[in-house]
């Protein structure tokens, strides 16, 4: 039942890299739209756990949602479930110490990824963050997506627009191994004199077949998987025959990615970009818009989502290949952060995601026409290109910053 297929992909025409990915059969992947679907499912899974929980989140906020999930974690730990919470030191820097202590008093093991951030130190490690959002429960259920532990609503009438997936089947074993490996790595890097946060392996049966979907789990890290997510996108785009729909909150891809999208459009593939319409991070927002003219010239459709904040990082290609995860298509996600995506090759799942995106485009987005774009004031274009130039300059500095020497362990 635990069938694994190893698929070697052809070399990309714009790169000498050959991609290899692993597809796992017999899975069931369920699409979860926004926190209204995700948080109840996550809480229910925590309440049913009887062996172990791993939860990773870039942001863990002390709001209604954060307290709700914290209580579910604490309940699990109090009844003897090994409960491990890994949060990012920057994204969750506002999480009060009192909440962390409350969780730890209940038996939850809490770790921060790179907790110390000095604004006066220019080191690349400061920019390498834990951006993954995933959970694994009892090695038979997992959640992966772009949804942080934070209230869904942002002061607007509509909730933040985002996705996650519920994973059942053999792929859960792969996600569990990744979560455990990262937890062990962070624990190992801490001082040996502190209280150990290491967890022992819990015996459990291998994941059983749960459906008929073929999928894979992709990560981006700074060791052996630096470009796995980006290369999976490039392979799927290169093989697209009919339609590509990308929805991404922060969209500033590199040259190879842009060329792949334009090449697809020029060979007759419909390429649709659903991007952030509301200004969230100003520099990235305006830098992204500097690319619009080139995309429009190639025949790419661009829509900006205005109904609420777009936080999704998903794609559907030819209503067969789809991905949902934490990785944006910007330098932070593609070059620096730790990310996690699920890729699904299934027409039913892809059609469900496509229908949801199509509804968002119809009901909450505005199309950027070539005529409108060309007629904008020259100052708007100047701001976009200055933002783009500054962003690329900052990326160059970040990539070549010194890594810094590892600190000596305290005894």
RACORDA-V182790 format. One record per helix or strand of 2 or more residues. SS is the DSSP state (~ for helix, > for strand). FROM is the first residue (numbers start at 1). LEN is the number of residues. If there is no record, write none. Layout:
ss->(SS,SS)
from->(FROM,FROM)
len->(LEN,LEN)
This chain:
ss->(>,>,~,>,~,>,~,>,~,>,>,>,~,>,~,>,~,>,~,~,>,>,>,~,>,~,>,~,~)
from->(4,20,34,52,64,82,97,109,124,134,141,163,171,213,228,243,255,270,282,292,301,313,321,331,338,347,365,370,378)
len->(5,14,15,6,15,7,9,5,4,4,5,6,19,8,12,6,12,7,8,6,5,5,5,6,8,18,3,5,23)
